[in-house]
Amino acid sequence: MKFDQLVESILVSASGPTVIVGGIHGDEPAGNIAAKSFKGRSGVVVFSDINKTGHRRLKGVDPNRHFDQDDSLPEEDKLLEDIIALKPRLVIALHEDDSTDEVYAYCSPGMKDKLQAVLAKLDVPLAKSAIGDKADKGVITDGHLPTKGTLERALRKRDIPSCTIETPSAKMFLEERVSIHKKVVESLLNII
């Protein structure tokens, strides 16, 4: 086991809450709806409705491309501060991708096996690649994802374990996308 994976394993077994984030992009409703369904669950903190515009952009910028940047939005700064203060065992971000017909995820290296096991139980096609990165059984750990300025990159920089789940929004009904997000989150909550 590599040192960074060992450190991450220790962090994942920590006693902090699991954080679920939905609604960073206003045009990705499935993750937001799914995240809200976990509100009130013991050991879980949910951040939802971050971008209520119904559009990808918030105040003219992509709200998931400016974390840790000089031009970050107050909403990004507040969300990151709140998550850091919680000292979470894991952060699960729920997103949608309109450029694929398959489900995929990217995660901290120490979460790869767990996330692959969860995705394998879904009866959906898993991406072999996404945004130019190769996926292994639907999961990306190396490559350009997470992109600079994303919440996930900011968390990785702070050694906070995270995974981002992407469902295909172009050809899959909203109810199915919500269901996939819920199944993945529920499964992750049961194995961490």
N, C-alpha and C positions, 0 to 999 in steps of 0.2 A: 504494500500500500504506500502510495506517495505521501509525503509529509502534508501537502495541502489537503489531500483527501482524508488523512487522519484527523487533522484539525477540524475539517468540516464534519466528520462523523461525530466528533466530540460536541461540536456546536449543535448538530441536529438532535443529539440526545439531551440537550440542555432542557431546563424546565420552563423556558419562556413560552409564550403563546404561539400558535400558528397564525400568521396574518394572511388574510385573503384580500386581494385588491381587484376591484372591478370598476369599470366606468372611467378609465383614464382617457379613452377615446370615446367621444360622445356618439359616434356612429357604429359602436360595437356593443349593442344592447345585451347580447347573450351572456357575456361575462358579468356584466353588472347585475342582471337578474339572478344569475346563479349565485353570485357572491352574497347578495341580500338574503338568500335562503338559509345562510349559515349564521346570520345574526342571532345572538343570544345563546349560541352553542358554547358550552364550557370549554375553556382553553383556546378559544378562537376569537380573534379581533378582525372585524370586517371594515374595510374602507371602500365605500361605493359612492356612486354619483359624483365623482371628482370633476367630470366634465359633463354638465347638464345641457350642453348646447344642441345635442343631436348631430353634431358635426365632428369631424376628426380634430379640427383645430380649436384651440381655446385662446382667445385674445390674439388671434392671428398666427399662433405658432402651434406646432405639434407638442402637446403636453408630455409626451414621453420621449423627447429628444433633447431636453435641456436640464436634466438633473445634473448637479455638480458643474454646471456651466455658468459663465458670468451673466448670461441673459436668462437664467432660470425664472420661471414663474413663481409667484408667492405660493400657489397651490402645490407646486412641486416641492418647494422648500419645506412647507408645513408637513406634507405627507412623509417625506424622507426623515424629517426630525422626529415625527411621531413614531415611525417604525423603529428607528434607531433607539429611541427611549424605551420601547417595549422589550428590547433584547430578544427578538423572536427566535424560535427554534427553526422556523421555516417561513418564507414568504412565497405565496402562490399568487401569481398575477394571471388574470384571465383576459384573453384577447381574442380577436378574430382576424382572419386574413382573407381578403377578397381575391387573391391571386392564385389560390390553390383549391383543389377539391378534396384535399386530404387533411387529416389531423396531424399536428406535430407539436413538439415542445422543445424548449431549450432550458438547460438547467446547470446548476453548479455541478462540477464533476462528481462529487460525492453522492449526488442524488440520481445519477444516471441509471443504475441497476433498478432502483426502486421505481423510477418513473417508467422505465421500459416494461417492467412487470405490470404496472397499472394499465398502460396503453395496450398491452397485449390482450388484456381481457375485454377490450372494447370491440364491438362488431362494426368497425369502421375502417376504411382504408387509411394507412399511415404513410406519411410522406417519406420518400427516399432522399429528398433534398428540399430545402426551403431558402429562398433569397440567396441562392448561390452556395449555401453550406450543405454538406453531406449529413444526412440524418441516419442514425443507426437504430433500426426498429422504431423510427418515428422521433428519436431524441437526438438533439444536437448539443454537444458540450464544447466542441472546438470549432473555431471559425470566427467570422466577424460578428455573429450573434453572441451575446447581446450587443447591440449597436451602441456606439458612443452617445452619451446623453440619456440613455434609458434608465429607468428605475433599476432594472436588473443589473446593469453595469455598475451603478452606484452601490448596490448591495454587495456585489461581488468584491468591489474595491474595499469594502468594510468587513469582508469575511462573513457575511450574513447569507446562509444558504437560501437559494431561491429556485423556483421553476416557473416558467411561463408556458401556459397552455394556449395553443392557437387552434381555433376551429374554423372550417371553411365557410365563409358567409355568402359566397356567390350562388351556390347551387344547393345549399342545405337550409331547410326551414328553421326559423328561429327556435321553435320548441325543441327540435333535435339538437341544436347547438347548445341550448341551455342544459338539456339532459346530459350531454357529453361532459360539459364543464362540471356539473354536479357529481357525476359518477367519478370523475378523476379526483376531484377534491375529497369526496367521501373516502375513496380508496387511500389517498395519501394520508388523510387524517387517521385512518385505521392502521397504517404501517409505520408511522413515525413516532 
